[in-house]
Amino acid sequence: MMGNQLKIQLKPQIPIKTTDLIRDQTIKPSHSISIARPFKLRYPSLCLASVNPIQTPPITTVEMALTRRIGMATVALIAFATAAFVAAPADAAKEKRAFIRSTVKGHDIVIFSKSYCPYCKRAKGVFKDLNEEPFVVELDQREDGSEIQDALLEIVGKRTVPQVFIKGKHLGGSDATVEAYESGKLKELLSPKDDL
């Protein structure tokens, strides 16, 4: 045995039990044995084991108190970071809802759309047939497009596009827009009302 290294020669195909490793009086059950490379006990090959006595010093009251304080400080830091992280998205969502409301109030026709979407193209085509120019928000061309869609879900109950608004009121998606166009309701909604 050299230092803390012990070379154990095991012959293949001879069953071995872990208690066989403790036969030598220099290795006691109070020592921890770590094998340098994995082996199967049924067919072991040459293994290198290191023997280290288990010596764990007792933890003092001061160390326990310090550990507890560090743990509490860590929990407080995590709680603070989580609160800051959760508050930021809530403010962003509120900002997106305000953007939607102000856009809808500021224009007679608003379409929240994606430039590649065939349903959005269909809805935009309806207004082209009516010679109306809608205000179009192309969500796929905005960095905050996904957040605006999340806000649309909160406001109208749908995250899909297109979402069409006429004079501040939600009309619906592509199917609702085409249906309103074919029934004449869309032209009626767009015509100015007489107060007489």
Protein Blocks (a to p, Z undefined) as FASTA:
>chain_A
ZZjbccddddehiacdfklmmmpmkbcfkbccddfbdcdfklccdddddddddddddddf
klmmmmmmmmmmmmmmmmmmmmmmmmmmmmmmmmmmmmmmmmmmmpmbdcdddfklmklm
mmmmmmmmnopacddddfklpfklmmmmmmmmmmnopabdcdddeehiafbdfklmmmmm
mnommmmmmpccdfZZ
